Amino acid sequence: MKATVPTTREQHIAKVQLYRWYQLYERAINEQRIANQLDLLEEDVYMKSAAGEMRGKVNYPERLTVYKGWKNAHHVEHVNITTSEKGLHLEADLRYQNILPDGVKASYTIHYNTEMVKGEGYLPKFSSIEIIPRGETNEVFEDAYPTNRVKSLMYYWIASMENLDGNVTPFKEVLADDFVLNFSTSSTITSILDLEKWLNGTPKQLSNSEHYPKHFEVKQIMENEYEMTVVFDWKGKTKAGKNLEGTTKHTWYIIDNPNDRFAKILKVDVVQTNPFKEVN
């Protein structure tokens, strides 16, 4: 079967897993965080890198012992996703930086060639990961964890929004206990019940919903707290066949426990910069 262009939702869920992948290496490695990483892998996953080849996720934790005491940063520059009869094919180009325990620093450009298959729920799992070094660079180390952590959360959120099934369950994991959602199309939402009502309102009138993020920025407010701003170009289609579009600017306040699968949203503020309207 010829590779095809994936839906925005398929692209979002693939990026969720890609950005989650790098996070383990960018903070202290422990058993819980390894367990979260194993959740990304199919049982019979194949991995190939400069360190050698591996088959089966049961063998993966042993490969992590070499990274004790390392500082790592993965700056994703470009991602390309296609669909095939196997599932999702994702390729990524990135800049990788590390500082070894003895203080030696290095940086490289790397290409990722991966295959993903359907997993539990709707997040896919890696069935194959090939890491191809492109060449050495000369860069100053810059922490990439905040960006990778927050982007995985952002893509999970918009993928869940594009489900259009009224199911609030996927959102529970990524909302803080005292969350506040100031959407531009509703009154303030401060409970799971309120969010469920909203999800079963306007979104259920849509047959299609597509988010295109741009102008992403994240800044660290204090340890394990972040502020994210992003602009979403949005396109939708009602069940009655009307095409809609609009642009919103989101500001999120995020709290993070690195041992959790995802960071959590404390507050969302949304402003319509290009009001939703019907288009031909």
Backbone hydrogen bonds in HBPLUS format (Angstrom, degrees):
<---DONOR---> <-ACCEPTOR-->    atom                        ^
c    i                          cat <-CA-CA->   ^        H-A-AA   ^      H-
h    n   atom  resd res      DA  || num        DHA   H-A  angle D-A-AA Bond
n    s   type  num  typ     dist DA aas  dist angle  dist       angle   num
A0004-THR N   A0083-THR O   2.91 MM  79  5.16 152.7  1.98 136.6 145.6     1
A0083-THR N   A0004-THR O   2.85 MM  79  5.16 165.7  1.87 148.1 152.5     2
A0011-GLN N   A0007-THR O   3.02 MM   4  6.34 155.6  2.08 149.8 156.7     3
A0012-HIS N   A0008-THR O   2.84 MM   4  6.11 154.4  1.91 150.6 158.0     4
A0013-ILE N   A0009-ARG O   3.02 MM   4  6.30 167.3  2.04 156.5 157.7     5
A0014-ALA N   A0010-GLU O   3.15 MM   4  6.26 151.5  2.24 142.0 149.4     6
A0015-LYS N   A0011-GLN O   3.04 MM   4  6.25 155.8  2.10 146.7 153.3     7
A0016-VAL N   A0012-HIS O   2.88 MM   4  6.19 147.6  1.98 150.4 160.4     8
A0017-GLN N   A0013-ILE O   3.43 MM   4  6.63 160.9  2.46 140.6 142.5     9
A0018-LEU N   A0014-ALA O   3.04 MM   4  6.34 153.8  2.11 144.9 153.0    10
A0019-TYR N   A0015-LYS O   2.96 MM   4  6.03 179.5  1.96 156.8 156.8    11
A0020-ARG N   A0016-VAL O   3.03 MM   4  6.17 144.8  2.16 140.6 151.2    12
A0021-TRP N   A0017-GLN O   3.01 MM   4  6.07 146.0  2.13 141.8 149.7    13
A0021-TRP N   A0018-LEU O   3.13 MM   3  5.20 122.8  2.47  95.5 109.6    14
A0023-GLN N   A0020-ARG O   3.18 MM   3  5.49 136.9  2.37 105.8 117.3    15
A0025-TYR N   A0022-TYR O   3.21 MM   3  5.82 129.8  2.48 113.3 123.6    16
A0026-GLU N   A0023-GLN O   3.01 MM   3  5.09 147.8  2.12 104.1 114.2    17
A0034-ILE N   A0030-ASN O   2.94 MM   4  6.16 148.7  2.04 152.4 162.1    18
A0035-ALA N   A0031-GLU O   2.94 MM   4  6.18 153.4  2.01 145.4 152.6    19
A0036-ASN N   A0032-GLN O   3.02 MM   4  6.37 150.8  2.10 144.5 152.0    20
A0037-GLN N   A0033-ARG O   3.09 MM   4  6.29 145.0  2.21 135.7 144.9    21
A0037-GLN N   A0034-ILE O   3.04 MM   3  4.94 117.5  2.44  92.0 107.8    22
A0038-LEU N   A0034-ILE O   2.87 MM   4  6.20 154.9  1.93 153.5 160.2    23
A0039-ASP N   A0035-ALA O   3.19 MM   4  6.40 136.5  2.39 138.4 149.1    24
A0040-LEU N   A0037-GLN O   2.92 MM   3  5.46 160.3  1.96 114.6 121.2    25
A0041-LEU N   A0038-LEU O   3.06 MM   3  5.36 161.9  2.10 111.5 117.3    26
A0126-PHE N   A0040-LEU O   2.76 MM  86  6.14 158.8  1.80 167.1 163.2    27
A0042-GLU N   A0126-PHE O   2.92 MM  84  5.78 168.5  1.93 152.3 148.4    28
A0045-VAL N   A0042-GLU O   3.12 MM   3  5.14 149.3  2.21 123.4 118.6    29
A0057-LYS N   A0043-GLU O   2.98 MM  14  5.42 157.0  2.03 135.5 142.1    30
A0056-GLY N   A0045-VAL O   2.75 MM  11  5.00 159.2  1.79 149.0 156.0    31
A0046-TYR N   A0127-SER O   3.05 MM  81  6.29 154.4  2.12 129.1 134.7    32
A0129-ILE N   A0046-TYR O   2.87 MM  83  6.34 153.7  1.94 159.1 167.5    33
A0047-MET N   A0054-MET O   2.86 MM   7  5.10 165.3  1.88 150.1 153.1    34
A0054-MET N   A0047-MET O   2.81 MM   7  5.10 145.3  1.93 152.0 154.1    35
A0048-LYS N   A0129-ILE O   2.92 MM  81  6.42 151.3  2.01 158.5 163.6    36
A0131-ILE N   A0048-LYS O   2.83 MM  83  6.21 166.1  1.85 164.8 169.0    37
A0049-SER N   A0052-GLY O   3.01 MM   3  5.35 155.5  2.07 141.4 149.3    38
A0052-GLY N   A0049-SER O   2.95 MM   3  5.35 164.6  1.98 113.7 118.8    39
A0059-ASN N   A0056-GLY O   3.11 MM   3  5.89 161.7  2.14 119.8 124.7    40
A0060-TYR N   A0057-LYS O   3.02 MM   3  5.08 158.5  2.07 106.3 113.2    41
A0063-ARG N   A0060-TYR O   2.84 MM   3  5.40 137.0  2.03 118.0 129.7    42
A0064-LEU N   A0061-PRO O   3.01 MM   3  5.32 150.4  2.10 107.8 116.8    43
A0065-THR N   A0062-GLU O   3.42 MM   3  5.83 159.4  2.46 109.1 114.0    44
A0067-TYR N   A0064-LEU O   2.97 MM   3  5.60 152.9  2.05 118.5 126.1    45
A0068-LYS N   A0065-THR O   3.37 MM   3  5.82 167.6  2.39 116.3 116.8    46
A0070-TRP N   A0067-TYR O   3.01 MM   3  5.32 167.1  2.03 133.9 133.4    47
A0071-LYS N   A0099-ILE O   2.98 MM  28  5.05 150.6  2.07 142.3 150.7    48
A0099-ILE N   A0071-LYS O   2.87 MM  28  5.05 144.5  2.00 140.5 148.2    49
A0073-ALA N   A0097-GLN O   2.88 MM  24  5.12 140.3  2.04 155.2 154.2    50
A0097-GLN N   A0073-ALA O   2.92 MM  24  5.12 160.3  1.96 148.3 153.8    51
A0075-HIS N   A0095-ARG O   2.85 MM  20  5.06 178.5  1.85 155.6 155.9    52
A0095-ARG N   A0075-HIS O   2.92 MM  20  5.06 157.8  1.97 139.6 143.3    53
A0077-GLU N   A0093-ASP O   2.81 MM  16  5.61 162.0  1.84 151.2 156.2    54
A0078-HIS N   A0093-ASP O   3.24 MM  15  5.20 155.9  2.30 142.1 142.9    55
A0093-ASP N   A0078-HIS O   2.89 MM  15  5.20 155.4  1.95 144.7 152.2    56
A0080-ASN N   A0091-GLU O   2.83 MM  11  5.25 161.3  1.87 155.4 158.9    57
A0091-GLU N   A0080-ASN O   2.87 MM  11  5.25 162.2  1.90 154.3 160.4    58
A0082-THR N   A0089-HIS O   2.93 MM   7  5.25 157.9  1.98 148.5 155.8    59
A0089-HIS N   A0082-THR O   2.81 MM   7  5.25 174.0  1.82 156.9 158.6    60
A0084-SER N   A0087-GLY O   2.95 MM   3  5.32 159.0  1.99 146.4 149.0    61
A0087-GLY N   A0084-SER O   3.13 MM   3  5.32 134.2  2.35 102.1 113.7    62
A0088-LEU N   A0116-MET O   2.98 MM  28  4.98 160.7  2.02 136.6 142.8    63
A0116-MET N   A0088-LEU O   2.72 MM  28  4.98 152.0  1.79 157.9 161.9    64
A0090-LEU N   A0114-THR O   3.02 MM  24  5.21 150.5  2.11 130.4 139.2    65
A0114-THR N   A0090-LEU O   2.84 MM  24  5.21 161.0  1.88 161.3 166.1    66
A0092-ALA N   A0112-TYR O   2.99 MM  20  4.99 152.2  2.07 132.5 139.2    67
A0112-TYR N   A0092-ALA O   2.74 MM  20  4.99 167.2  1.75 154.4 158.8    68
A0094-LEU N   A0110-ILE O   2.97 MM  16  5.43 161.2  2.00 158.6 162.4    69
A0110-ILE N   A0094-LEU O   2.91 MM  16  5.43 164.1  1.94 156.5 160.3    70
A0096-TYR N   A0108-TYR O   2.79 MM  12  5.21 164.6  1.81 154.8 159.5    71
A0108-TYR N   A0096-TYR O   2.76 MM  12  5.21 156.6  1.82 152.8 160.6    72
A0098-ASN N   A0106-ALA O   2.95 MM   8  5.52 162.6  1.98 156.7 156.2    73
A0106-ALA N   A0098-ASN O   3.07 MM   8  5.52 156.9  2.12 153.3 154.5    74
A0100-LEU N   A0104-VAL O   2.86 MM   4  5.30 166.5  1.88 158.7 158.3    75
A0103-GLY N   A0100-LEU O   2.78 MM   3  5.23 161.8  1.81 123.9 126.8    76
A0137-THR N   A0107-SER O   2.89 MM  30  5.28 161.7  1.92 129.8 128.5    77
A0109-THR N   A0135-GLY O   2.89 MM  26  5.55 154.3  1.95 159.2 167.2    78
A0134-ARG N   A0109-THR O   2.74 MM  25  5.25 169.8  1.75 150.8 148.6    79
A0111-HIS N   A0132-ILE O   2.79 MM  21  5.00 161.5  1.83 143.6 150.1    80
A0132-ILE N   A0111-HIS O   2.76 MM  21  5.00 175.4  1.76 159.0 160.3    81
A0113-ASN N   A0130-GLU O   2.87 MM  17  5.05 158.6  1.92 151.0 157.0    82
A0130-GLU N   A0113-ASN O   2.88 MM  17  5.05 150.7  1.97 139.5 148.8    83
A0115-GLU N   A0128-SER O   2.95 MM  13  5.02 152.8  2.03 135.3 139.4    84
A0127-SER N   A0115-GLU O   2.87 MM  12  5.55 163.9  1.89 138.3 143.9    85
A0128-SER N   A0115-GLU O   3.41 MM  13  5.02 153.4  2.49 135.7 130.6    86
A0117-VAL N   A0125-LYS O   2.84 MM   8  5.43 156.7  1.89 154.4 159.0    87
A0125-LYS N   A0117-VAL O   2.79 MM   8  5.43 158.3  1.84 156.7 164.0    88
A0148-ASN N   A0144-ALA O   3.06 MM   4  6.28 173.2  2.07 163.7 165.7    89
A0149-ARG N   A0145-TYR O   2.75 MM   4  5.71 166.7  1.77 164.4 168.0    90
A0150-VAL N   A0146-PRO O   3.02 MM   4  6.00 164.2  2.04 144.1 148.7    91
A0151-LYS N   A0147-THR O   2.86 MM   4  5.88 158.0  1.91 149.5 156.4    92
A0152-SER N   A0148-ASN O   3.17 MM   4  6.18 157.1  2.23 139.7 144.9    93
A0153-LEU N   A0149-ARG O   3.38 MM   4  6.62 152.2  2.46 137.5 144.5    94
A0154-MET N   A0150-VAL O   2.86 MM   4  6.13 161.6  1.89 152.6 157.8    95
A0155-TYR N   A0151-LYS O   2.93 MM   4  6.09 170.7  1.94 156.0 157.4    96
A0156-TYR N   A0152-SER O   3.08 MM   4  6.14 149.4  2.18 137.1 145.7    97
A0157-TRP N   A0153-LEU O   2.95 MM   4  6.17 154.2  2.02 150.2 157.1    98
A0158-ILE N   A0154-MET O   3.05 MM   4  6.40 167.3  2.06 157.1 158.8    99
A0159-ALA N   A0155-TYR O   2.96 MM   4  5.95 151.3  2.04 140.6 149.1   100
A0160-SER N   A0156-TYR O   2.98 MM   4  6.09 154.9  2.05 141.6 148.5   101
A0161-MET N   A0157-TRP O   2.91 MM   4  6.22 149.0  2.01 144.9 154.3   102
A0162-GLU N   A0158-ILE O   2.99 MM   4  6.15 142.1  2.13 138.3 147.5   103
A0163-ASN N   A0160-SER O   3.19 MM   3  5.31 160.5  2.23 103.2 109.0   104
A0171-PHE N   A0168-VAL O   2.99 MM   3  5.62 141.6  2.14 120.5 131.0   105
A0172-LYS N   A0169-THR O   3.11 MM   3  5.46 143.5  2.25 111.5 121.1   106
A0174-VAL N   A0171-PHE O   3.07 MM   3  5.54 143.8  2.20 111.2 121.1   107
A0265-ILE N   A0174-VAL O   2.76 MM  91  6.00 166.8  1.78 138.8 140.0   108
A0176-ALA N   A0265-ILE O   2.93 MM  89  5.60 179.3  1.93 138.4 138.2   109
A0180-VAL N   A0266-LEU O   2.94 MM  86  6.38 138.8  2.12 136.6 149.1   110
A0268-VAL N   A0180-VAL O   2.92 MM  88  6.43 148.4  2.02 155.8 164.8   111
A0181-LEU N   A0189-ILE O   2.82 MM   8  4.96 159.4  1.87 150.6 156.1   112
A0189-ILE N   A0181-LEU O   2.96 MM   8  4.96 170.1  1.97 143.4 146.7   113
A0182-ASN N   A0268-VAL O   2.72 MM  86  5.73 167.7  1.74 157.6 160.2   114
A0270-VAL N   A0182-ASN O   3.01 MM  88  6.09 145.4  2.13 167.3 161.7   115
A0195-LEU N   A0191-SER O   3.02 MM   4  6.34 157.9  2.07 148.7 155.0   116
A0196-GLU N   A0192-ILE O   2.84 MM   4  6.08 155.4  1.90 149.2 156.1   117
A0197-LYS N   A0193-LEU O   3.00 MM   4  6.27 154.7  2.07 147.3 153.8   118
A0198-TRP N   A0194-ASP O   3.00 MM   4  6.30 155.6  2.06 146.4 153.0   119
A0199-LEU N   A0195-LEU O   2.85 MM   4  6.11 161.4  1.88 154.2 159.2   120
A0200-ASN N   A0196-GLU O   3.08 MM   4  6.25 138.8  2.25 140.4 150.5   121
A0201-GLY N   A0198-TRP O   2.96 MM   3  5.00 160.1  2.00 108.5 112.0   122
A0204-LYS N   A0201-GLY O   3.07 MM   3  5.65 132.1  2.31 115.1 126.9   123
A0205-GLN N   A0202-THR O   2.90 MM   3  5.39 160.5  1.93 118.9 125.5   124
A0206-LEU N   A0203-PRO O   3.08 MM   3  5.46 163.6  2.11 113.4 117.6   125
A0239-LYS N   A0205-GLN O   2.91 MM  34  5.91 155.6  1.97 153.6 149.3   126
A0207-SER N   A0237-LYS O   2.68 MM  30  5.63 165.2  1.70 156.1 161.3   127
A0208-ASN N   A0237-LYS O   3.30 MM  29  5.09 143.4  2.44 143.3 141.3   128
A0237-LYS N   A0208-ASN O   3.03 MM  29  5.09 150.1  2.12 136.5 134.5   129
A0210-GLU N   A0235-LYS O   2.77 MM  25  5.16 147.6  1.88 161.6 168.4   130
A0235-LYS N   A0210-GLU O   3.00 MM  25  5.16 157.3  2.05 144.3 151.4   131
A0212-TYR N   A0233-ASP O   2.82 MM  21  5.02 147.9  1.92 152.0 160.4   132
A0233-ASP N   A0212-TYR O   3.07 MM  21  5.02 171.6  2.07 136.2 134.2   133
A0214-LYS N   A0231-VAL O   2.78 MM  17  5.26 141.5  1.93 153.7 164.2   134
A0231-VAL N   A0214-LYS O   2.91 MM  17  5.26 169.6  1.92 168.8 165.6   135
A0217-GLU N   A0229-THR O   2.87 MM  12  5.28 146.8  1.98 160.9 163.5   136
A0229-THR N   A0217-GLU O   2.91 MM  12  5.28 159.4  1.95 146.7 153.0   137
A0219-LYS N   A0227-GLU O   2.93 MM   8  5.42 154.9  2.00 149.8 158.1   138
A0227-GLU N   A0219-LYS O   2.89 MM   8  5.42 159.3  1.94 158.2 165.2   139
A0221-ILE N   A0225-GLU O   2.88 MM   4  5.50 149.7  1.97 133.1 141.9   140
A0225-GLU N   A0222-MET O   3.00 MM   3  5.29 150.6  2.08 142.0 133.8   141
A0256-ASP N   A0224-ASN O   2.88 MM  32  4.88 149.6  1.98 149.8 146.6   142
A0226-TYR N   A0254-ILE O   2.88 MM  28  5.07 161.6  1.91 143.8 149.8   143
A0254-ILE N   A0226-TYR O   2.85 MM  28  5.07 171.5  1.86 156.0 157.1   144
A0228-MET N   A0252-TRP O   2.88 MM  24  5.05 160.1  1.92 142.8 149.6   145
A0252-TRP N   A0228-MET O   2.77 MM  24  5.05 163.7  1.80 151.0 156.7   146
A0230-VAL N   A0250-HIS O   3.05 MM  20  5.37 151.3  2.14 145.0 151.2   147
A0250-HIS N   A0230-VAL O   2.80 MM  20  5.37 174.1  1.80 172.9 172.9   148
A0232-PHE N   A0248-THR O   2.84 MM  16  5.37 161.9  1.87 159.5 165.2   149
A0248-THR N   A0232-PHE O   3.04 MM  16  5.37 158.3  2.09 144.7 150.0   150
A0234-TRP N   A0246-GLY O   2.77 MM  12  5.30 165.9  1.79 174.9 170.1   151
A0246-GLY N   A0234-TRP O   3.03 MM  12  5.30 143.8  2.17 145.3 146.7   152
A0236-GLY N   A0244-LEU O   2.96 MM   8  4.98 164.8  1.98 131.9 133.0   153
A0244-LEU N   A0236-GLY O   2.82 MM   8  4.98 170.1  1.83 142.7 142.1   154
A0238-THR N   A0242-LYS O   2.85 MM   4  5.20 159.5  1.89 148.0 152.9   155
A0241-GLY N   A0238-THR O   2.87 MM   3  5.20 161.7  1.91 110.3 115.6   156
A0279-VAL N   A0243-ASN O   2.85 MM  36  5.51 162.4  1.88 141.1 145.4   157
A0245-GLU N   A0277-LYS O   3.01 MM  32  5.71 145.7  2.14 152.3 163.1   158
A0277-LYS N   A0245-GLU O   2.93 MM  32  5.71 151.5  2.01 156.8 165.6   159
A0247-THR N   A0274-ASN O   2.88 MM  27  4.66 157.0  1.93 131.6 137.0   160
A0273-THR N   A0247-THR O   2.87 MM  26  5.55 136.8  2.06 133.1 145.7   161
A0274-ASN N   A0247-THR O   3.08 MM  27  4.66 159.8  2.13 136.5 131.6   162
A0249-LYS N   A0271-VAL O   2.80 MM  22  5.27 160.8  1.84 155.8 161.5   163
A0271-VAL N   A0249-LYS O   2.99 MM  22  5.27 155.6  2.05 145.6 153.5   164
A0251-THR N   A0269-ASP O   2.90 MM  18  5.17 151.9  1.98 149.9 158.1   165
A0269-ASP N   A0251-THR O   2.89 MM  18  5.17 157.4  1.94 147.7 155.2   166
A0253-TYR N   A0267-LYS O   2.84 MM  14  5.07 156.5  1.90 148.6 152.8   167
A0266-LEU N   A0253-TYR O   2.75 MM  13  5.44 163.3  1.77 158.4 162.0   168
A0267-LYS N   A0253-TYR O   3.26 MM  14  5.07 155.6  2.32 134.0 136.4   169
A0255-ILE N   A0264-LYS O   2.91 MM   9  5.41 157.2  1.96 156.2 162.2   170
A0264-LYS N   A0255-ILE O   2.85 MM   9  5.41 177.7  1.85 173.9 173.1   171
A0260-ASP N   A0257-ASN O   2.89 MM   3  5.69 170.6  1.89 133.1 136.1   172
